[in-house]
């Protein structure tokens, strides 16, 4: 590019822009597959992430709240921390012991 200006070093012309867009389309089309962790990464993920657990014994019929559940490591439970809000207000279908991972089947 034979142009002048203070920001020309980080600019591109139409040809370069077209090549960038076309190249990104090719990369997008060729990426294939799906993004998911490999088996070796799952151990680290289970440790690094958290699951919803009972912070005290929850008798059958009690409502789950911030008073009796929280998220703890490891993230090997069925309900991950990202779904914590979905569990609040649900009723326990059975007795849930303190420090037990909570499952969707435990809830009404």
ChimeraX attribute file (.defattr): number of C-alpha atoms within 10 A of each C-alpha:
attribute: neighborCount
match mode: 1-to-1
recipient: residues
	/A:1	9
	/A:2	4
	/A:3	8
	/A:4	8
	/A:5	7
	/A:6	7
	/A:7	7
	/A:8	12
	/A:9	10
	/A:10	6
	/A:11	12
	/A:12	12
	/A:13	10
	/A:14	8
	/A:15	8
	/A:16	12
	/A:17	12
	/A:18	12
	/A:19	11
	/A:20	13
	/A:21	11
	/A:22	12
	/A:23	12
	/A:24	12
	/A:25	11
	/A:26	11
	/A:27	11
	/A:28	10
	/A:29	9
	/A:30	9
	/A:31	9
	/A:32	8
	/A:33	6
	/A:34	6
	/A:35	7
	/A:36	8
	/A:37	9
	/A:38	8
	/A:39	8
	/A:40	8
	/A:41	10
	/A:42	14
	/A:43	13
	/A:44	12
	/A:45	14
	/A:46	15
	/A:47	13
	/A:48	13
	/A:49	17
	/A:50	21
	/A:51	25
	/A:52	28
	/A:53	26
	/A:54	23
	/A:55	19
	/A:56	15
	/A:57	14
	/A:58	19
	/A:59	14
	/A:60	14
	/A:61	14
	/A:62	17
	/A:63	18
	/A:64	18
	/A:65	16
	/A:66	13
	/A:67	11
	/A:68	16
	/A:69	23
	/A:70	20
	/A:71	23
	/A:72	21
	/A:73	17
	/A:74	18
	/A:75	22
	/A:76	19
	/A:77	20
	/A:78	14
	/A:79	20
	/A:80	21
	/A:81	19
	/A:82	12
	/A:83	12
	/A:84	17
	/A:85	12
	/A:86	10
	/A:87	19
	/A:88	16
	/A:89	13
	/A:90	17
	/A:91	18
	/A:92	20
	/A:93	16
	/A:94	15
	/A:95	13
	/A:96	22
	/A:97	15
	/A:98	14
	/A:99	16
	/A:100	16
	/A:101	26
	/A:102	22
	/A:103	16
	/A:104	12
	/A:105	10
	/A:106	15
	/A:107	18
	/A:108	12
